[in-house]
Amino acid sequence: MYGLLLEGLKQYLVREYGVEVWQTAVQQLSGEVTGIQIKRVYPESLLPSIVRLVAKSTGHPEDEIYFAYGNFHKKFLSLMGYERIIRAIANGFPQFINTLDDVHQNMQINYPRMRGPTFVISAMTNTTMEVTYSSKRNCYAQMVRGQLTAIATSLFGLDVDVELIGYEKVLILNRYTYRITNKNGEWPPSYVTSTEVKMDTIAASHTFGESLLSFFQFHLLFTNDLKIVSLGKGYEEIKEVALGELLPDVFMLNRPKIGATFAEVSEA
């Protein structure tokens, strides 16, 4: 576990309970109070142990602390600059859920040993969705619930109820299911779902223009039948990737776990 999570917890506890509560908990565990390095790897047991001690000293349930920390952690990540990543890759709350795995992979640039959890929308209606969160960690379910609530509210302007409705152990993974209800009614239509774009027409007419595409060294443009029609210069050293090839013939779709069809790729 990187110190990023611990630093966020520290800031929340100091703000909510005072610096002495934080220092006392850390001192009981390590014998001394030292600064946290956000890119240092700490024992996985450290954060849950701190929460356990704080719950005991304050009388607040652990689940309550985790949920409140999850709410606060969104603010902490915003201060660290990660809100920009979220806004860049998602233009609606359902789309945000679908791109959470990409957010964690992006963070691996700065935190190479990070092994993020996975998030999948397992069911969806006009007003609700069920989200499955899978992780080797077994103590962050309420923290994630708090994060989802805060992000839906502050980034997407939604009033949601996030309910933990299921849990199962699958080999080494802890799998939690949440039901997220939009209290204001239907999910707002996103730019992606409300705007029809015919990619084969764009590719044929070069609407984007080579001058624009040249800015993206690893861009890929493909048609409805997954035929590659434009490539960035970054692929020049990869001989297997060439114009006219089919996308699934030259790439392995590792994440998310979807079929190699245009419909599924465009919705991912």
C-alpha positions as CSV (number, residue, x, y, z in Angstrom):
1,M,0.0,0.0,0.0
2,Y,1.4,3.4,-1.0
3,G,1.5,6.3,1.4
4,L,-1.1,8.2,-0.7
5,L,-3.9,6.4,1.1
6,L,-2.2,7.0,4.5
7,E,-1.7,10.7,3.9
8,G,-5.3,11.1,2.9
9,L,-6.4,9.3,6.1
10,K,-4.1,11.4,8.2
11,Q,-5.6,14.6,6.8
12,Y,-9.1,13.4,7.4
13,L,-8.5,12.3,11.0
14,V,-6.6,15.5,11.9
15,R,-9.4,17.6,10.4
16,E,-12.2,15.5,12.1
17,Y,-10.7,14.5,15.4
18,G,-7.5,16.6,15.9
19,V,-3.9,15.9,15.5
20,E,-3.5,14.1,18.8
21,V,-5.9,11.3,17.8
22,W,-3.7,10.7,14.7
23,Q,-0.4,10.9,16.6
24,T,-1.6,8.6,19.4
25,A,-2.8,5.9,17.0
26,V,0.4,6.0,15.0
27,Q,2.6,6.0,18.1
28,Q,0.8,3.0,19.5
29,L,1.5,1.1,16.3
30,S,5.1,2.2,15.5
31,G,6.4,3.7,18.7
32,E,7.1,7.0,17.0
33,V,5.4,9.6,14.8
34,T,7.1,10.3,11.5
35,G,6.1,12.0,8.2
36,I,4.3,10.0,5.5
37,Q,5.9,9.6,2.1
38,I,3.1,9.2,-0.4
39,K,5.3,7.2,-2.8
40,R,6.7,4.8,-0.2
41,V,5.2,1.4,0.2
42,Y,3.8,0.6,3.6
43,P,2.4,-2.6,5.2
44,E,-1.2,-3.3,4.1
45,S,-2.2,-3.8,7.7
46,L,-1.2,-0.3,8.8
47,L,-4.2,1.7,7.6
48,P,-6.8,-0.7,9.0
49,S,-4.9,-0.8,12.3
50,I,-5.0,2.9,12.6
51,V,-8.7,3.0,11.8
52,R,-9.3,0.3,14.4
53,L,-7.5,2.3,17.1
54,V,-9.2,5.6,16.2
55,A,-12.6,3.9,16.4
56,K,-11.8,2.6,19.8
57,S,-10.6,5.9,21.1
58,T,-13.4,8.0,19.6
59,G,-16.3,5.6,20.0
60,H,-17.2,5.9,16.3
61,P,-17.8,2.6,14.4
62,E,-15.1,1.6,11.9
63,D,-17.5,1.5,9.0
64,E,-18.5,5.1,9.8
65,I,-14.9,6.2,9.8
66,Y,-14.2,4.4,6.5
67,F,-17.2,6.0,4.8
68,A,-16.4,9.5,6.0
69,Y,-12.8,9.0,4.9
70,G,-14.0,7.9,1.5
71,N,-16.0,11.1,1.2
72,F,-13.0,13.2,2.2
73,H,-10.5,11.2,0.1
74,K,-12.1,12.6,-3.1
75,K,-11.2,16.1,-1.9
76,F,-7.7,14.9,-1.1
77,L,-7.2,13.4,-4.6
78,S,-8.5,16.7,-6.1
79,L,-5.7,18.5,-4.3
80,M,-3.2,16.0,-5.6
81,G,-4.4,16.7,-9.2
82,Y,-6.2,13.4,-9.9
83,E,-9.6,15.1,-10.4
84,R,-8.3,16.3,-13.8
85,I,-7.7,12.7,-14.9
86,I,-11.3,11.8,-13.9
87,R,-12.8,14.7,-15.8
88,A,-10.7,14.0,-18.9
89,I,-11.7,10.4,-19.3
90,A,-15.4,10.5,-18.2
91,N,-18.2,12.7,-19.2
92,G,-20.9,11.1,-17.0
93,F,-21.1,9.1,-13.8
94,P,-21.8,5.7,-15.5
95,Q,-18.9,6.4,-17.9
96,F,-16.8,7.2,-14.9
97,I,-17.5,3.8,-13.3
98,N,-16.5,2.1,-16.6
99,T,-13.2,4.0,-16.7
100,L,-12.1,3.6,-13.1
101,D,-9.8,0.8,-14.0
102,D,-8.1,3.2,-16.5
103,V,-7.7,5.8,-13.7
104,H,-5.8,3.2,-11.6
105,Q,-3.7,2.2,-14.6
106,N,-2.9,5.9,-15.2
107,M,-1.8,6.2,-11.6
108,Q,0.6,3.3,-12.1
109,I,2.9,5.8,-13.9
110,N,3.7,7.4,-10.6
111,Y,3.0,4.3,-8.4
112,P,4.4,1.4,-10.4
113,R,3.7,-1.2,-7.7
114,M,0.0,-0.3,-7.4
115,R,-2.4,-3.1,-8.2
116,G,-5.7,-1.4,-8.4
117,P,-9.1,-3.0,-7.8
118,T,-11.6,-3.6,-10.7
119,F,-15.0,-2.0,-11.1
120,V,-17.7,-3.4,-13.4
121,I,-21.3,-2.2,-14.0
122,S,-23.1,-5.5,-13.7
123,A,-26.7,-4.2,-14.2
124,M,-28.2,-0.9,-15.1
125,T,-31.6,0.8,-15.5
126,N,-32.5,4.4,-16.2
127,T,-32.3,5.3,-12.5
128,T,-30.1,2.7,-10.9
129,M,-27.0,0.7,-11.5
130,E,-25.3,-2.2,-9.8
131,V,-21.5,-2.0,-9.5
132,T,-19.2,-4.8,-8.6
133,Y,-15.9,-3.9,-6.9
134,S,-13.3,-6.6,-6.6
135,S,-10.1,-6.4,-4.6
136,K,-7.7,-8.5,-2.6
137,R,-8.3,-6.0,0.3
138,N,-11.2,-6.8,2.6
139,C,-11.6,-3.7,4.6
140,Y,-12.3,-0.8,2.2
141,A,-15.9,-1.5,1.1
142,Q,-17.3,1.4,3.1
143,M,-14.5,3.7,2.0
144,V,-15.3,3.0,-1.6
145,R,-19.0,3.6,-0.9
146,G,-18.0,7.0,0.5
147,Q,-15.8,7.8,-2.6
148,L,-18.5,6.9,-5.0
149,T,-21.0,9.1,-3.2
150,A,-18.6,12.1,-3.1
151,I,-17.6,11.8,-6.7
152,A,-21.2,11.5,-8.0
153,T,-22.1,14.6,-6.0
154,S,-19.1,16.9,-6.5
155,L,-18.0,16.0,-10.0
156,F,-21.3,15.1,-11.7
157,G,-23.9,17.0,-9.7
158,L,-25.9,14.0,-8.7
159,D,-27.8,13.1,-5.6
160,V,-27.2,9.4,-5.2
161,D,-27.8,6.7,-2.6
162,V,-25.0,4.1,-2.6
163,E,-26.0,0.9,-0.9
164,L,-23.8,-2.2,-0.3
165,I,-26.0,-5.1,-1.2
166,G,-23.7,-8.1,-1.6
167,Y,-20.4,-9.7,-0.8
168,E,-18.7,-12.9,-1.9
169,K,-15.2,-14.4,-1.7
170,V,-13.9,-15.6,-5.1
171,L,-10.5,-17.3,-4.6
172,I,-8.3,-14.5,-3.4
173,L,-10.6,-11.7,-4.3
174,N,-13.2,-9.9,-2.2
175,R,-16.2,-9.0,-4.4
176,Y,-18.6,-6.3,-3.2
177,T,-21.8,-5.2,-5.0
178,Y,-23.3,-1.8,-4.7
179,R,-26.7,-0.5,-5.8
180,I,-26.4,3.1,-6.8
181,T,-29.7,5.0,-7.1
182,N,-30.1,8.4,-8.8
183,K,-32.5,10.2,-6.5
184,N,-33.2,12.9,-9.0
185,G,-34.5,10.5,-11.6
186,E,-32.8,9.2,-14.8
187,W,-29.1,9.3,-15.5
188,P,-28.3,12.4,-17.5
189,P,-27.5,11.6,-21.1
190,S,-23.8,11.9,-21.8
191,Y,-22.2,13.5,-24.8
192,V,-21.1,10.0,-25.9
193,T,-24.6,8.5,-25.9
194,S,-26.4,11.6,-27.1
195,T,-24.1,12.3,-30.1
196,E,-24.1,9.9,-33.1
197,V,-20.8,9.6,-34.8
198,K,-20.3,7.3,-37.7
199,M,-16.6,6.3,-37.5
200,D,-16.4,4.7,-40.9
201,T,-17.6,7.9,-42.5
202,I,-15.1,9.9,-40.5
203,A,-12.3,7.6,-41.5
204,A,-13.2,7.7,-45.2
205,S,-13.5,11.4,-45.4
206,H,-10.5,12.2,-43.0
207,T,-12.7,14.6,-41.1
208,F,-10.2,14.7,-38.3
209,G,-7.4,15.6,-40.7
210,E,-3.8,14.4,-40.6
211,S,-2.7,17.6,-38.9
212,L,-4.8,16.9,-35.9
213,L,-4.1,13.2,-35.7
214,S,-0.4,13.8,-35.9
215,F,-0.5,15.2,-32.4
216,F,-1.4,11.7,-31.1
217,Q,1.7,9.5,-31.6
218,F,-0.2,6.4,-30.6
219,H,-3.6,7.1,-32.1
220,L,-5.7,4.3,-33.7
221,L,-8.6,4.9,-36.0
222,F,-10.7,1.9,-37.0
223,T,-14.0,1.3,-38.8
224,N,-17.1,-0.6,-37.6
225,D,-15.6,-3.9,-38.7
226,L,-12.5,-3.1,-36.6
227,K,-10.2,-2.5,-39.6
228,I,-7.4,-0.1,-38.9
229,V,-7.5,2.9,-41.2
230,S,-5.1,5.4,-39.5
231,L,-2.0,4.9,-37.3
232,G,0.2,7.2,-35.2
233,K,3.9,7.3,-35.9
234,G,4.5,5.6,-32.5
235,Y,3.5,2.3,-34.0
236,E,6.2,2.4,-36.8
237,E,8.5,0.1,-34.8
238,I,5.7,-2.4,-34.3
239,K,5.6,-4.2,-37.6
240,E,2.6,-6.3,-36.7
241,V,0.4,-3.1,-36.5
242,A,-0.3,-2.0,-40.0
243,L,-3.1,-0.3,-42.0
244,G,-5.8,-2.7,-43.1
245,E,-5.2,-5.1,-40.2
246,L,-8.1,-6.0,-37.9
247,L,-7.8,-4.7,-34.4
248,P,-8.2,-8.1,-32.6
249,D,-5.6,-9.6,-34.9
250,V,-2.8,-7.3,-33.6
251,F,-3.9,-6.3,-30.1
252,M,-5.0,-8.3,-27.1
253,L,-7.9,-6.7,-25.3
254,N,-6.8,-7.2,-21.7
255,R,-9.0,-4.7,-19.8
256,P,-11.9,-4.4,-19.5
257,K,-13.0,-8.0,-20.2
258,I,-15.1,-7.4,-23.3
259,G,-15.7,-9.1,-26.7
260,A,-13.8,-7.9,-29.7
261,T,-16.7,-6.2,-31.5
262,F,-17.2,-2.6,-32.4
263,A,-20.3,-2.3,-30.2
264,E,-18.5,-3.5,-27.0
265,V,-15.3,-1.6,-27.7
266,S,-17.2,1.7,-28.3
267,E,-19.2,1.3,-25.1
268,A,-16.2,0.4,-22.9
